[in-house]
Amino acid sequence: MKNTNELVNNKKDFKASTLKNYKLALEDKDFANLAFKLALDEKILSKYTSKLESTVKDLKKCKNCKNLDYCSLEVKGYVNYPIVENDYLIFSYTPCKYKKEDTKTLSQVTFYETAKSLRKAKMSNILLDDKAREEVLKYIKEFIKEYPNKKGIYLYGSFGSGKSYIINALLNELSRKGSTCVSVYYPLLLRELKSSFKDSDKECFDQIYNKLLRCDVLLIDDIGAENNTAWARDEILGSILQSRMDNDKITFFTSNFNLEELEEHLSQTSLGSEKVKARRIIERIKQLTKPIFLNGENKRDL
């Protein structure tokens, strides 16, 4: 059995070894900077040398990181970072700048049936050298500057030209500034609403419907691609647009149809041709938006 002197000496040797390892770690400039920021006695910091080295290793990986897609951390987007609390270090996973941006964006925008790639759309990823996009990007620049005192856009044009990506990127940008935004893929949203309506799930129906009415900015994506019915046109779309007009709410649309073609589409239901009712919808869209044509090559691989 070890005597008291041996235990004391072992303890001293352990402390000396711990302090030596800490001082060796200080030769790394990044480690030294982190230790300086924590502003604790070296005897305390030396107890956490290996954990601090792990943090420094993560921070070095972050230095040249371009975005979350390039993240090589053990927990993607998070550094195990120390916080001083009563002369102790508490290590917790802290989000990096890209993770903070990503989390903030996603927490503010509500997506219904929207593709994953569009949920992460960013203005910085939009190609600026495409002349076909000049008008819409110029308007969006003015829109952001004058927000919320400018109309939304009815963005129409060829398949795969990037219409949905551009407007979803704008919604993500606005959400970073605190606006409540909703993006809906219209054909599938109608299916979801119809299903909840049929199943008498009024709570689910009301929850979705009220968000569409009340959000600061709404995108109705791919209007015209739905199976048009009188119910969808008059009870859902017409009511949403009327409410947003009455309450000065900003609304965006994307479509493969121009307004004349959309009017024809909306006029055709199982009840026959109802041009007057379709015209009412088009007039509301005109009140809410500025039509902009976007034509270009297929950019589905954006």
ChimeraX attribute file (.defattr): number of C-alpha atoms within 10 A of each C-alpha:
attribute: neighborCount
match mode: 1-to-1
recipient: residues
	/A:1	4
	/A:2	6
	/A:3	7
	/A:4	9
	/A:5	9
	/A:6	11
	/A:7	11
	/A:8	11
	/A:9	11
	/A:10	12
	/A:11	12
	/A:12	12
	/A:13	12
	/A:14	12
	/A:15	15
	/A:16	14
	/A:17	13
	/A:18	17
	/A:19	19
	/A:20	13
	/A:21	15
	/A:22	23
	/A:23	15
	/A:24	10
	/A:25	18
	/A:26	18
	/A:27	10
	/A:28	12
	/A:29	11
	/A:30	16
	/A:31	20
	/A:32	15
	/A:33	12
	/A:34	16
	/A:35	18
	/A:36	13
	/A:37	8
	/A:38	14
	/A:39	11
	/A:40	15
	/A:41	11
	/A:42	14
	/A:43	13
	/A:44	13
	/A:45	19
	/A:46	22
	/A:47	17
	/A:48	18
	/A:49	21
	/A:50	13
	/A:51	15
	/A:52	23
	/A:53	18
	/A:54	16
	/A:55	19
	/A:56	22
	/A:57	15
	/A:58	18
	/A:59	20
	/A:60	12
	/A:61	15
	/A:62	21
	/A:63	8
	/A:64	10
	/A:65	14
	/A:66	10
	/A:67	14
	/A:68	16
	/A:69	10
	/A:70	13
	/A:71	17
	/A:72	13
	/A:73	16
	/A:74	10
	/A:75	11
	/A:76	14
	/A:77	22
	/A:78	21
	/A:79	23
	/A:80	21
	/A:81	19
	/A:82	19
	/A:83	13
	/A:84	12
	/A:85	8
	/A:86	7
	/A:87	13
	/A:88	14
	/A:89	19
	/A:90	12
	/A:91	16
	/A:92	12
	/A:93	12
	/A:94	14
	/A:95	18
	/A:96	17
	/A:97	14
	/A:98	17
	/A:99	16
	/A:100	13
	/A:101	14
	/A:102	18
	/A:103	13
	/A:104	16
	/A:105	24
	/A:106	15
	/A:107	13
	/A:108	19
	/A:109	25
	/A:110	21
	/A:111	18
	/A:112	15
	/A:113	13
	/A:114	18
	/A:115	13
	/A:116	9
	/A:117	10
	/A:118	17
	/A:119	19
	/A:120	14
	/A:121	22
	/A:122	18
	/A:123	17
	/A:124	8
	/A:125	11
	/A:126	16
	/A:127	13
	/A:128	12
	/A:129	8
	/A:130	10
	/A:131	12
	/A:132	15
	/A:133	21
	/A:134	13
	/A:135	12
	/A:136	19
	/A:137	16
	/A:138	10
	/A:139	17
	/A:140	19
	/A:141	12
	/A:142	12
	/A:143	17
	/A:144	14
	/A:145	11
	/A:146	11
	/A:147	14
	/A:148	15
	/A:149	11
	/A:150	17
	/A:151	20
	/A:152	27
	/A:153	25
	/A:154	25
	/A:155	25
	/A:156	23
	/A:157	18
	/A:158	16
	/A:159	17
	/A:160	17
	/A:161	21
	/A:162	23
	/A:163	26
	/A:164	25
	/A:165	24
	/A:166	23
	/A:167	27
	/A:168	29
	/A:169	20
	/A:170	19
	/A:171	28
	/A:172	29
	/A:173	19
	/A:174	20
	/A:175	22
	/A:176	18
	/A:177	11
	/A:178	13
	/A:179	17
	/A:180	20
	/A:181	27
	/A:182	25
	/A:183	26
	/A:184	23
	/A:185	21
	/A:186	23
	/A:187	19
	/A:188	17
	/A:189	18
	/A:190	19
	/A:191	14
	/A:192	17
	/A:193	20
	/A:194	16
	/A:195	13
	/A:196	16
	/A:197	15
	/A:198	11
	/A:199	10
	/A:200	11
	/A:201	12
	/A:202	12
	/A:203	11
	/A:204	13
	/A:205	18
	/A:206	14
	/A:207	10
	/A:208	15
	/A:209	15
	/A:210	11
	/A:211	15
	/A:212	24
	/A:213	20
	/A:214	17
	/A:215	18
	/A:216	21
	/A:217	23
	/A:218	26
	/A:219	26
	/A:220	22
	/A:221	24
	/A:222	21
	/A:223	24
	/A:224	21
	/A:225	16
	/A:226	17
	/A:227	15
	/A:228	18
	/A:229	15
	/A:230	19
	/A:231	13
	/A:232	19
	/A:233	18
	/A:234	16
	/A:235	11
	/A:236	15
	/A:237	17
	/A:238	19
	/A:239	16
	/A:240	17
	/A:241	20
	/A:242	17
	/A:243	14
	/A:244	21
	/A:245	17
	/A:246	8
	/A:247	12
	/A:248	14
	/A:249	19
	/A:250	22
	/A:251	24
	/A:252	23
	/A:253	26
	/A:254	27
	/A:255	22
	/A:256	21
	/A:257	21
	/A:258	17
	/A:259	19
	/A:260	10
	/A:261	12
	/A:262	19
	/A:263	22
	/A:264	16
	/A:265	20
	/A:266	26
	/A:267	22
	/A:268	17
	/A:269	15
	/A:270	8
	/A:271	9
	/A:272	9
	/A:273	14
	/A:274	15
	/A:275	14
	/A:276	11
	/A:277	16
	/A:278	21
	/A:279	18
	/A:280	15
	/A:281	22
	/A:282	18
	/A:283	12
	/A:284	15
	/A:285	23
	/A:286	16
	/A:287	13
	/A:288	24
	/A:289	18
	/A:290	16
	/A:291	19
	/A:292	17
	/A:293	19
	/A:294	21
	/A:295	17
	/A:296	15
	/A:297	12
	/A:298	12
	/A:299	13
	/A:300	10
	/A:301	6
	/A:302	13
